[in-house]
Amino acid sequence: MLITIITINYNNKEGLRQTIESVVVQSCRDFEYIVIDGGSTDGSLEVIKEHSKEIDFWVSEKDRGIYHAMNKGVTHAHGDYCIFMNSGDCFYDNNVLEILSGHHNFEDVIVGKVSIDKDDDLISPPPPKGELSLYHLYSGAIPHQGSFIRTELLRKYPYDEDLKISSDWKFFIQTLIMDNCSICFMDIFVARYDIHGLSSSNPQLMREEKESVLSELFPPRVLKDYKRMKQSECLTQLLTPRLKKNYCIDKLIYRIGSFLLKIRSK
């Protein structure tokens, strides 16, 4: 199974260096590496040239945004699966691809865990029991840094270049929900996520784009149900601490009452 690793970069020299270094030290060498740079002026090009012997294809030219660059990377991919490890993101350790090579089920999308800090807190944890549903995607996401995606799917559903930060989320809605493609979640760490990325710093834009995608892909009668479920979930999360607090008080009152009744009965 050949893996294509694609790195997108624009004026993120140090992040690019970290990403490249995490790729070239992989213990499993059954991969090709593609770097798509958007015409950086911060020295990124020099970093790429330093590692040119370890990069199978690279280009540095102006593009129309991150998803245009990601689509461009896919056009040059020869692997069975692609993974996007964009500048600043890194493989979790040197053995990620070696562990993946021992995976003998070939689902359309294979997803591992992505760490966001030194304590290995997760971005977008997998659904319970690994059973993906529309509601899980409606409420969250699948991290592309942890996802190995069949290359043919990325060509069938190219990223929507009109979106700024939610096109990979739209891709997963189209493939995993609308087209019922197969997915499995592996209990391994695949990547460390750069929390300073565009999507992390623009939650409002993320919400707006998600609403736009949902309105495009689903009829209103479906969305109404999921919005109600989401509102119920938010309300439950808000009330749970209060309910726990009140439960403790009620439990204490019950114990005191029981104790007084025992004294009275004696």
Disulfide bonds with the S-S distance in Angstrom:
none
